[in-house]
Amino acid sequence: MSYDFSQLNDKEFEIIVTDLLSVVFNKRIERFKHGRDGGVDGRFYSDTNQEIIIQSKHYLKSGYKALLSTLRKEVIKIKKLKPERYILVSSLPLSRDNKKEIKNVLNPFVKMDNDIFGQEDLNDILSQNPKIEEKHFKLWFSSTTVFGILLHNAIKGRSEFEIEQIKKRTLKYVQTQNHSKAHEILKNNNVIIISGEPGIGKTTLAENLCLEYVANDYEFLDIEESLREAESVYIRGKKQIFYFDDFLGSNYFEAIENKKDSHIIKFIERIKNDNTKKFILTSRTNILNSGLLHSSIFSTQKIRKNEFLLTIDRLDNLEKARILYNHIWFSELNEDFMEEIYRDKRYHQIIKHENFNPRLIEFITDNDRLNVVSDEYWSYISKTLDNPKDIWNNCFKNQNNAFVRSLVILTVFNGSQITEEELRKSFNALIDIENLKNPSHTEKDFNSTAQLATKSFLSRNKSIYSHIYSLFNPSIADYILNEYNKDVRKLINIFKSLYTIKSLEMLISLGKSKIVSASDLVKILDALFTDAFPKDKTLDYLIFISHLYIDDAAKNDRIISFLRKIINKPQTIDEFSKFLCLLSKFEKKLKITNFDFLVGTFKDRYLDDNELKNLIIFFDDKPITSSKLLDELKEQINSYIYGRLEDIAADIDLSPYLNFNGYDDDVDVDEDSIFQYLTDSLLSEMKGVCPNLIGKFNLDIPVLASQVDIDNLVSNYLSSIQYESEWDKEYGSYRNFDNDIDDLFERT
């Protein structure tokens, strides 16, 4: 595996050089703290007790000529040190002639050409010392070979794309004390929930944990919205890691009402008992705390227990310094801008600022987003740190036009993420509704406007089906919502332009959290219902908004007319439970005699637990005369039952059915009783869903229960009870890191 070492900053390069040369010379090499080193990065002594000095030069950015120029000045320092021998190490590729030229410059201290190590030499040593390579994770994570492994182990589509994005972000990653704690929790429990305030680094930590496991042959699945995605590719016995970023979303009420809490707990229990699986979740602290408070399932399952939860609530000053240093090193800031941070050690002000967080550091060091000259840069940094939310005000109102603002607003009110196709259509609708005009035609063209927006507010990334637009920074949403939450006319125009389920869910969420008042919510929804049908919104959108008005008699005729169109020409429906609710409400008025059309509404998809339950209840008092419908229902029910069996098996306490004979591997298992428990539990649950279910569909519950692999169940249980997890809740007191920070930022 060959590296160019561009993945490392200069201080990280010094560390790996010390590790490698200690192997080459079979000596313990002293490494000195960062700072003005006087020409010494490491040293050891010869057998005759003569001092041998090592100097590292990470000159990839500057090139060979700059290296040579620096070395000519370095000779003065070396003469003062008077070493017996001087060893130079550079990350640059060096030819035979290069080494001869360097040796001449450093004469007489460099004794031989092979006391000069270049990029090729370092790679040769690394290839013979895999443990050193493994230790320096940023190096091998970023390698072409490992990246190939990462992509191979990613589920095709969005997960593969996400791996590519994570790899890019790894360069700026700093391993803090939270990394080792998180790694231990995940190793022992298979599950970790990482919480923290926005921008603290929880997502970055989660991503790098994912990379570590994926590089070690775990298949990677990035979950976007529903655990259905994970369950569809869950393979027993296969090493898999599931990643669910911001798993409660922006609103915990929505998650709880959609039974996401129940689904998550069941999946967590399933992963806990399967040592071939890992599950990483993240959530903002306030959302998680509110979810824990309002969800009885989260509360009773003790999701707060130390075995799962890691809260990132602070970084020490040295960790902050390393984060800032890494962002500066890997930024494209020119020297004038960097000097503004180094002048009078201003970096201390950034590190100690009460609003410091990694996301803000990324923002202020992102050269592509800067709209100031170097003389204004420090003022820009100070204002950004003092008022992190206010940074968007000037940028949003004064530095961008109405068309760019429209794209950002639409993205926010669609839940902070939207496909390019949806955004294009909604953008054109909004500028028509608001009659936005501009003398320059190009400024209202979607493509050119999107290019401007992605320079300041939005990110555009490719998924398997489309390009996805999302907010560059979540605090943009806070700013936009605060700007427009009381402007009813503007909100109506925005939501009329959007035609997605996400936008409706966002609107309901804003109402429940009182960001939009109850009276304003009614006005907006009334306007959307009136506008929806003539504008021919999507089928699921119309079902969703019809369901909101199911009890409004004045709107019944419009809803019934819409439902008749579906009955006459069925299409696949995602909002299936809401559709069934509408059918039940208006069944008599619709005068339905043949329900075969329903097959067409869930064609090519499996119904989730809640949808299938609703469908079974819907048919409880209806005869099923069509074999086509009966066969489809049986297939759906069998899939549902097997899923429920896995949930029951994951939740079972096996301790009453096991008899330990004094040795860990000598256990008597009462398999008959376990099987009976599974059968009885499944039978009880099926009757609870619908009393007539078993008879109506001729379900053989014992045969279905026999599909559970009891041996595997017991094996996973025995493995899981061996682990206990503890960690210190306290980080300890703060230290004064000022000298260490100055050493880190010292420029030689």
C-alpha positions in Angstrom: 0.0 0.0 0.0 1.5 3.3 -1.0 0.9 6.7 0.6 1.8 10.3 -0.2 1.2 11.3 3.5 -1.1 14.2 2.4 -3.7 12.8 4.9 -1.5 13.9 7.8 -0.7 17.4 9.1 3.0 18.2 9.9 2.7 17.2 13.6 1.1 13.9 12.7 3.8 13.3 10.2 6.5 13.8 12.8 4.8 11.2 15.0 4.7 8.5 12.3 8.3 9.3 11.4 9.4 8.6 14.9 7.5 5.3 15.0 9.0 4.2 11.7 12.6 5.1 12.5 12.5 3.5 15.9 11.9 0.2 14.0 14.6 0.9 11.4 17.3 1.7 14.0 15.9 -0.6 16.7 16.3 2.2 19.2 13.9 4.1 21.4 13.7 7.5 19.8 13.0 10.5 22.0 10.3 12.7 20.6 10.0 16.2 21.9 6.8 18.2 22.4 5.6 20.4 19.5 7.1 23.8 19.2 10.3 25.6 18.3 12.5 22.5 18.1 15.9 24.1 17.2 16.2 21.6 14.4 15.4 18.5 16.5 12.2 16.4 16.1 13.7 13.3 17.6 17.0 11.8 18.7 18.7 8.7 19.9 22.3 7.7 20.8 24.7 5.6 19.0 26.5 2.6 20.7 29.3 5.1 21.5 26.9 7.5 23.2 27.0 10.0 20.3 23.9 12.1 19.7 22.0 11.3 16.5 19.3 13.9 15.5 16.2 13.3 13.4 14.4 16.1 11.6 11.1 15.7 9.8 10.1 18.0 6.9 6.5 17.6 5.7 6.8 19.7 2.5 4.2 18.3 0.2 2.4 21.6 0.0 5.7 23.6 -0.7 7.6 21.2 -2.9 11.3 20.2 -3.3 12.7 23.7 -4.1 11.2 25.1 -0.9 12.6 22.1 1.1 16.1 22.8 -0.3 15.9 26.5 0.5 14.8 25.7 4.1 17.6 23.1 4.6 20.3 25.7 3.5 19.1 27.9 6.4 18.8 24.8 8.7 22.6 24.2 8.5 23.2 27.1 10.9 21.1 25.3 13.6 22.8 22.0 12.9 26.2 23.5 13.4 25.2 24.8 16.9 23.9 21.3 17.8 27.0 19.5 16.6 25.4 16.1 16.2 27.4 13.0 15.4 24.9 12.2 12.7 21.9 13.9 11.2 18.9 12.1 9.6 16.5 13.9 7.4 13.0 12.6 6.6 10.7 14.2 4.1 7.2 13.3 2.8 8.3 14.3 -0.7 9.3 11.7 -3.3 13.1 12.0 -3.6 15.2 10.9 -6.5 18.8 9.7 -6.3 20.0 13.1 -7.5 17.8 14.8 -4.9 19.4 12.9 -2.1 22.9 13.7 -3.3 22.0 17.4 -3.5 20.5 17.4 0.0 23.6 15.5 1.3 25.9 18.2 -0.1 23.8 21.0 1.5 23.9 19.2 4.9 27.5 18.2 4.7 29.2 17.0 6.9 26.3 16.1 9.2 24.5 13.7 6.8 27.0 10.9 6.5 25.4 8.9 3.7 22.6 9.2 1.2 20.6 6.6 3.0 20.4 8.9 6.0 17.9 10.8 3.9 14.4 9.2 3.8 11.9 10.2 1.2 8.3 9.1 0.5 9.4 5.9 -1.2 11.5 4.9 1.8 8.8 5.5 4.3 6.3 3.4 2.3 8.8 0.5 2.2 9.2 0.6 6.0 5.4 0.8 6.4 4.8 -2.2 4.2 7.0 -4.3 6.5 5.4 -2.9 9.7 1.6 -3.3 9.5 1.1 -2.5 13.2 2.5 1.0 12.7 0.3 1.4 9.7 -2.8 0.3 11.6 -2.0 2.7 14.5 -2.1 5.7 12.2 -5.7 5.3 11.2 -6.0 8.5 9.1 -3.3 7.1 6.9 -4.9 3.8 6.0 -8.4 5.1 6.1 -7.6 7.4 3.2 -5.6 4.9 1.2 -6.9 3.7 -2.2 -6.7 0.0 -1.1 -8.7 0.5 2.1 -11.1 2.8 0.3 -11.8 0.0 -2.1 -12.6 -2.2 0.9 -14.9 0.5 2.3 -16.8 0.8 -1.0 -17.0 -2.9 -1.4 -18.5 -3.3 2.1 -21.0 -0.5 1.6 -24.6 -1.3 0.6 -25.0 -0.1 -3.0 -26.5 3.3 -3.5 -26.7 5.9 -0.7 -24.4 4.0 1.7 -21.6 3.8 -0.9 -22.0 7.6 -1.5 -22.0 8.2 2.3 -18.7 6.3 2.6 -17.1 8.6 0.0 -18.3 11.6 2.0 -17.1 10.3 5.3 -13.7 9.5 3.8 -13.3 13.2 2.7 -14.2 14.4 6.2 -11.7 12.1 7.9 -8.8 14.3 7.1 -9.9 16.9 9.6 -10.9 14.4 12.3 -9.2 14.5 15.7 -9.3 11.5 18.0 -10.5 13.0 21.3 -11.1 11.1 24.6 -14.7 10.4 23.4 -13.4 8.2 20.6 -12.0 5.5 22.9 -15.0 5.7 25.2 -17.4 5.3 22.2 -15.3 2.5 20.8 -15.5 0.5 24.1 -19.2 0.9 24.4 -19.8 -0.2 20.8 -17.4 -3.2 21.2 -19.1 -4.4 24.4 -22.7 -3.7 23.6 -23.0 -3.7 19.8 -25.0 -0.5 20.1 -24.2 3.1 20.9 -26.3 6.3 21.0 -24.1 9.4 20.7 -25.8 12.6 21.8 -24.5 16.1 22.0 -25.3 19.7 21.1 -25.3 20.8 17.4 -21.8 21.0 16.0 -20.0 19.3 18.9 -18.8 16.5 16.7 -21.2 13.6 17.4 -21.7 12.8 13.7 -18.0 13.0 12.9 -17.3 10.6 15.8 -20.0 8.2 14.6 -18.7 8.3 11.0 -15.2 7.4 12.0 -16.4 4.6 14.2 -18.3 3.3 11.1 -15.1 3.6 9.0 -13.1 1.6 11.5 -15.6 -1.3 11.4 -16.2 -1.2 7.6 -12.4 -1.3 7.0 -12.5 -4.5 9.2 -14.9 -6.2 6.8 -18.2 -5.0 8.2 -20.9 -4.3 5.6 -22.1 -0.7 6.0 -25.7 0.5 5.8 -26.6 4.1 6.1 -30.2 4.5 7.4 -32.0 7.6 6.2 -35.5 7.5 7.5 -36.8 4.1 8.4 -35.4 0.9 9.9 -37.3 -1.0 7.2 -34.2 -0.3 5.1 -32.0 -2.0 7.7 -34.3 -5.0 8.2 -34.5 -5.6 4.5 -30.7 -6.3 4.3 -30.2 -7.8 7.8 -28.4 -11.1 7.3 -27.9 -13.5 10.2 -24.2 -14.4 10.7 -22.9 -11.6 8.4 -20.8 -8.8 9.8 -22.9 -5.6 9.3 -22.8 -2.1 10.8 -25.9 0.1 10.7 -25.7 3.9 11.0 -28.7 6.1 11.8 -27.7 9.8 12.1 -30.2 12.1 13.9 -32.5 9.1 14.5 -35.2 11.1 16.2 -35.1 13.8 13.5 -35.9 17.3 14.4 -39.1 16.5 16.3 -39.5 13.8 18.9 -43.4 14.0 18.9 -43.4 12.9 15.2 -41.0 10.0 16.0 -43.2 8.8 18.9 -46.5 9.2 17.1 -45.1 7.2 14.2 -44.0 4.5 16.6 -40.4 5.0 15.7 -39.4 4.6 19.3 -40.9 1.1 19.5 -39.2 0.1 16.3 -35.8 1.5 17.4 -35.9 -0.3 20.7 -36.8 -3.6 19.1 -33.9 -3.2 16.6 -31.5 -2.3 19.4 -32.5 -5.4 21.3 -32.0 -7.5 18.2 -28.5 -6.0 17.6 -27.5 -6.4 21.2 -28.0 -10.2 20.9 -26.1 -10.6 17.6 -22.4 -10.2 17.9 -22.0 -10.0 14.1 -23.8 -6.6 14.1 -23.1 -3.0 15.3 -25.6 -0.2 15.5 -24.6 3.5 15.8 -27.2 6.2 16.3 -26.8 10.0 16.9 -29.2 12.6 18.3 -29.1 16.2 19.4 -29.2 16.3 23.2 -32.4 18.3 23.6 -34.3 16.1 21.1 -33.1 12.9 22.8 -33.9 14.2 26.3 -37.4 15.2 25.2 -37.9 11.9 23.5 -36.8 10.0 26.6 -39.2 12.1 28.7 -42.2 11.6 26.5 -41.7 8.1 25.2 -42.8 5.4 27.7 -41.0 2.8 25.6 -37.7 4.6 25.8 -38.2 5.1 29.5 -39.2 1.5 30.3 -36.4 0.1 28.2 -33.9 2.3 30.1 -32.3 3.7 27.0 -30.4 6.1 29.2 -28.4 3.3 30.7 -24.6 3.7 30.5 -24.5 0.6 28.3 -25.7 2.6 25.3 -25.5 6.3 25.8 -22.4 8.6 25.3 -23.1 12.3 25.7 -20.4 14.6 24.3 -20.8 17.7 26.4 -17.4 19.3 26.2 -13.9 19.1 24.8 -10.8 20.2 26.7 -8.8 23.1 25.4 -6.0 20.9 23.9 -8.6 18.9 21.9 -10.1 22.2 20.7 -6.6 23.3 19.7 -5.9 20.2 17.7 -9.3 20.6 15.9 -8.5 24.2 15.0 -5.0 23.3 13.9 -6.2 20.5 11.7 -8.8 22.7 10.0 -6.3 25.4 9.3 -3.7 22.8 7.9 -6.2 21.2 5.5 -7.9 24.5 4.5 -7.0 26.4 1.4 -6.6 29.6 3.3 -3.7 31.7 2.0 -0.9 32.9 4.3 -2.4 36.3 4.9 -5.6 34.8 6.3 -3.7 32.3 8.5 -1.5 35.1 9.8 -4.6 36.8 11.2 -5.2 33.7 13.4 -1.5 33.4 14.5 -1.0 37.1 15.2 -0.7 37.7 18.9 -1.7 34.1 19.5 -5.3 34.8 18.6 -5.9 31.1 18.3 -6.3 31.1 22.1 -9.3 33.4 21.8 -10.9 31.0 19.3 -10.2 27.9 21.4 -11.4 29.4 24.7 -14.5 31.0 23.2 -17.7 29.9 24.9 -19.3 29.2 21.4 -16.4 27.0 20.1 -17.6 23.9 18.3 -16.1 22.0 15.4 -18.9 23.0 13.0 -18.2 26.7 13.5 -14.5 26.1 13.1 -15.2 24.4 9.8 -17.2 27.4 8.7 -14.7 30.1 9.5 -11.8 28.1 7.9 -13.7 27.2 4.7 -12.0 29.3 2.0 -14.9 28.8 -0.5 -17.4 30.5 1.8 -15.4 33.5 2.7 -16.5 36.9 1.4 -14.0 39.0 3.2 -10.4 40.2 2.5 -7.6 39.1 4.9 -7.7 42.5 6.8 -11.3 41.8 7.7 -10.9 38.1 8.5 -10.3 38.4 12.2 -13.3 40.6 12.6 -15.4 38.0 10.7 -14.1 35.2 13.0 -15.0 37.2 16.1 -18.5 38.1 14.9 -19.2 34.5 13.9 -18.1 33.1 17.2 -20.0 35.8 19.2 -23.2 35.4 17.3 -23.3 32.0 15.5 -26.9 32.3 14.5 -26.5 35.9 13.3 -23.9 34.9 10.8 -26.7 34.0 8.4 -28.5 37.3 8.6 -26.1 39.4 6.5 -25.3 36.5 4.2 -28.9 35.6 3.7 -30.4 39.1 3.3 -27.7 41.2 1.8 -25.2 38.9 0.0 -27.8 36.8 -1.9 -30.8 37.5 -4.1 -34.4 36.5 -3.7 -34.0 33.5 -6.0 -31.1 32.0 -3.8 -33.2 32.8 -0.7 -36.1 30.9 -2.2 -34.0 27.7 -2.7 -32.8 27.8 0.9 -36.3 28.5 2.3 -37.8 25.6 0.3 -35.1 23.3 1.6 -35.7 24.3 5.2 -39.4 23.9 5.0 -39.0 20.5 3.4 -37.3 19.2 6.5 -33.8 20.5 5.6 -33.4 18.0 2.8 -34.9 17.8 -0.7 -34.1 16.0 -4.0 -33.0 18.1 -7.0 -36.2 17.2 -8.9 -38.4 18.3 -6.0 -36.5 21.5 -5.5 -36.5 22.4 -9.1 -40.3 22.0 -9.4 -40.9 23.8 -6.1 -38.6 26.6 -7.0 -40.3 27.3 -10.3 -43.7 27.2 -8.5 -42.6 29.6 -5.8 -41.2 32.2 -8.2 -44.4 32.1 -10.2 -46.6 32.4 -7.1 -44.6 35.3 -5.8 -44.1 36.8 -9.3 -40.4 37.2 -8.7 -38.8 39.2 -11.5 -35.3 40.2 -12.3 -33.7 41.9 -15.3 -31.2 39.1 -15.5 -32.8 35.9 -16.8 -29.9 33.8 -15.6 -30.4 34.8 -12.0 -33.8 33.0 -11.9 -32.6 30.0 -13.8 -32.6 27.0 -11.4 -29.1 25.7 -12.3 -27.3 29.0 -11.9 -29.3 29.9 -8.7 -28.4 26.5 -7.3 -24.7 27.1 -7.9 -24.9 30.3 -6.0 -26.8 28.7 -3.1 -24.3 25.9 -2.8 -21.6 28.4 -2.2 -23.1 29.7 1.0 -26.1 27.7 2.3 -26.6 24.3 0.7 -24.7 21.1 0.0 -25.4 19.1 -3.2 -24.6 15.4 -3.0 -25.3 12.5 -5.3 -27.4 9.6 -4.2 -28.3 6.5 -6.2 -31.4 8.1 -7.7 -30.9 11.8 -7.6 -28.9 14.7 -6.3 -29.8 15.7 -2.8 -29.8 19.3 -1.5 -29.3 19.7 2.3 -28.3 22.5 4.6 -24.6 23.2 4.9 -25.2 23.9 8.6 -28.3 23.1 10.7 -28.3 26.5 12.3 -29.5 27.9 9.0 -32.8 26.2 9.7 -33.1 27.9 13.1 -32.5 31.2 11.5 -35.0 30.7 8.6 -37.7 29.4 10.9 -37.3 32.3 13.2 -37.5 34.7 10.3 -40.7 33.3 8.7 -42.7 31.5 11.4 -45.2 34.4 11.8 -45.4 35.4 8.1 -48.6 33.5 7.2 -48.7 34.7 3.6 -45.2 33.7 3.0 -45.7 30.3 4.7 -48.7 29.6 2.5 -46.7 30.4 -0.6 -43.9 28.2 0.5 -46.0 25.2 1.3 -48.1 25.6 -1.8 -44.9 25.4 -3.8 -43.8 22.2 -2.1 -45.6 19.0 -3.0 -43.9 16.5 -0.7 -45.0 14.5 2.3 -41.9 15.8 4.1 -43.2 19.4 3.8 -46.6 18.4 5.3 -44.9 16.5 8.1 -42.7 19.6 8.7 -45.7 21.8 8.9 -47.5 19.6 11.4 -44.3 19.4 13.4 -44.0 23.2 13.5 -47.5 23.4 14.7 -47.1 20.9 17.5 -43.9 22.5 18.7 -45.7 25.9 18.6 -43.1 27.4 16.2 -46.2 28.1 14.0 -49.3 29.1 16.1 -52.4 27.0 16.1 -54.5 29.6 14.3 -51.9 30.1 11.6 -51.6 26.4 11.1 -55.3 26.2 10.4 -55.1 29.0 7.8 -52.1 27.4 6.1 -53.7 23.9 5.9 -57.0 25.3 4.6 -55.1 27.0 1.9 -53.2 23.9 1.0 -56.3 21.7 0.9 -58.1 24.2 -1.4 -55.0 24.3 -3.6 -54.1 20.6 -3.6 -56.6 19.0 -5.9 -56.7 21.5 -8.8 -52.9 21.6 -8.8 -52.8 17.8 -9.1 -50.4 17.1 -6.3 -48.9 13.7 -5.9 -51.2 10.8 -4.8 -49.6 10.4 -1.4 -49.7 14.2 -0.8 -53.5 14.2 -1.5 -54.1 11.2 0.8 -52.1 12.9 3.6 -54.0 16.2 3.4 -57.3 14.4 2.9 -56.7 12.5 6.1 -56.1 15.8 8.0 -59.7 16.8 7.0 -61.4 13.4 7.4 -63.8 14.8 9.9 -64.6 18.0 8.1 -68.0 17.5 6.5 -67.6 20.5 4.2 -64.7 18.7 2.5 -66.2 15.2 2.4 -67.4 15.4 -1.2 -64.0 16.5 -2.5 -62.3 13.6 -0.6 -64.9 11.0 -1.8 -64.5 12.0 -5.4 -60.7 11.6 -5.0 -61.0 8.2 -3.5 -63.2 7.0 -6.3 -60.4 7.8 -8.8 -58.1 5.5 -6.9 -60.6 2.7 -6.8 -61.1 3.0 -10.5 -57.4 3.2 -11.3 -55.4 1.9 -8.4 -51.7 3.0 -7.9 -49.0 2.1 -5.4 -49.6 4.1 -2.2 -47.0 4.9 0.4 -49.4 6.6 2.8 -51.3 3.3 3.1 -52.5 3.5 6.7 -54.0 7.0 6.1 -55.6 5.6 2.9 -57.2 2.7 4.8 -58.5 5.1 7.4 -60.2 7.2 4.6 -61.7 4.0 3.1 -63.2 3.0 6.4 -64.6 6.4 7.0 -66.3 6.7 3.6 -66.9 3.0 2.8 -70.7 3.3 2.8 -70.7 6.4 0.6 -68.3 4.8 -1.8 -70.4 1.6 -2.0 -67.4 -0.7 -2.6 -68.4 -4.3 -3.5 -65.0 -5.6 -4.7 -61.8 -4.9 -2.9 -59.4 -6.4 -5.5 -58.3 -2.9 -6.3 -56.4 -2.8 -2.9 -53.8 -5.2 -4.3 -52.7 -2.5 -6.8 -52.3 0.0 -3.9 -49.5 -2.0 -2.2 -48.1 -3.7 -5.3 -44.3 -4.2 -5.3 -43.8 -3.3 -1.6 -44.2 -5.0 1.7 -46.4 -3.3 4.3 -44.9 -2.4 7.6 -46.3 -3.7 10.9 -48.7 -0.8 11.4 -50.0 -0.8 7.9 -50.6 -4.6 7.9 -52.3 -4.5 11.2 -54.6 -1.8 9.8 -55.3 -3.8 6.7 -56.1 -7.0 8.7 -58.5 -5.0 11.0 -60.1 -3.4 7.9 -61.0 -6.9 6.6 -62.0 -8.3 10.0 -65.8 -8.0 9.2 -65.5 -8.5 5.5 -65.5 -11.7 3.5 -62.5 -12.2 1.1 -63.9 -13.9 -2.0 -61.0 -13.1 -4.3 -58.1 -15.6 -4.4 -55.9 -12.9 -5.8 -56.5 -10.7 -2.8 -56.3 -13.6 -0.4 -52.9 -14.9 -1.7 -51.4 -11.4 -1.5 -52.6 -10.9 2.0 -51.2 -14.3 3.1 -47.8 -13.4 1.7 -47.8 -10.1 3.5 -49.0 -11.7 6.8 -46.4 -14.5 6.7 -43.7 -11.8 6.2 -45.2 -9.8 9.1 -45.4 -12.9 11.4 -41.8 -13.9 10.8 -40.7 -10.3 11.7 -42.8 -10.5 14.9 -41.2 -13.8 15.7 -37.8 -12.3 15.5 -38.9 -9.4 17.8 -40.4 -11.8 20.3 -37.2 -13.9 20.2 -35.0 -10.8 20.7 -37.1 -9.7 23.7 -37.2 -13.1 25.5 -35.4 -13.5 28.8 -33.8 -16.9 28.4 -32.5 -17.2 32.0 -35.5 -19.3 33.2 -34.8 -21.8 30.5 -31.1 -22.3 31.1 -29.4 -24.4 33.8 -25.7 -23.7 34.3 -23.7 -26.7 35.5 -20.8 -24.7 37.0 -19.0 -24.1 33.7 -19.7 -21.4 31.1 -19.8 -23.9 28.2 -21.9 -26.5 30.1 -25.5 -25.4 29.9 -28.7 -27.4 29.8 -31.3 -25.7 27.6 -35.1 -26.3 27.9 -35.8 -26.0 24.2 -39.3 -27.3 24.4 -40.3 -24.5 26.9 -38.6 -21.9 24.7 -40.5 -23.1 21.7 -43.8 -23.1 23.7 -43.1 -19.6 24.9 -42.6 -18.4 21.3 -45.7 -20.2 20.1 -47.9 -18.9 22.9 -46.6 -15.3 22.6 -47.1 -15.3 18.8 -50.6 -16.8 19.2 -51.6 -14.2 21.8 -50.2 -11.4 19.6 -52.0 -12.5 16.5 -55.3 -12.7 18.4 -54.6 -9.3 19.8 -54.3 -7.9 16.3 -57.5 -9.5 15.1 -59.5 -12.3 16.8 -60.4 -13.9 13.5 -57.0 -13.7 11.9 -55.7 -17.2 12.5 -58.9 -18.9 11.3 -59.5 -16.6 8.3 -56.0 -17.2 6.9 -55.4 -20.8 8.1 -52.3 -19.8 10.0 -50.3 -22.7 11.6 -48.6 -20.9 14.5 -46.5 -23.8 15.7 -45.0 -24.4 12.3 -44.2 -20.7 12.0 -42.7 -20.6 15.5 -40.4 -23.6 14.5 -38.6 -21.3 12.1 -36.7 -19.7 15.0 -33.2 -21.0 15.4 -33.2 -21.6 19.2 -29.5 -22.8 19.2 -28.4 -19.4 17.7 -30.7 -17.6 20.1 -29.1 -19.2 23.1 -25.6 -18.8 21.8 -26.1 -15.0 21.3 -27.6 -14.7 24.8 -24.7 -16.5 26.4 -22.3 -14.2 24.6 -24.2 -11.1 25.6 -24.3 -11.8 29.3 -20.5 -12.0 29.5 -20.2 -8.2 28.9 -20.6 -5.5 31.4 -20.0 -1.9 30.5 -18.9 0.9 32.7 -17.1 4.2 32.1 -16.5 7.3 34.1 -19.1 9.9 33.8 -16.7 12.6 34.8 -14.0 13.9 32.4 -11.9 15.3 35.3 -10.9 18.8 35.9 -9.6 21.2 33.2 -5.9 21.6 32.8 -4.1 24.7 31.7 -3.0 23.6 28.2 -1.7 27.1 27.1 1.9 26.0 26.7 1.0 22.8 24.9 -1.2 24.8 22.6 1.5 27.3 21.8 3.9 24.5 21.0 1.3 22.9 18.6 0.8 26.2 16.8 4.5 27.1 16.7 5.7 27.6 13.1 9.3 26.7 12.4 
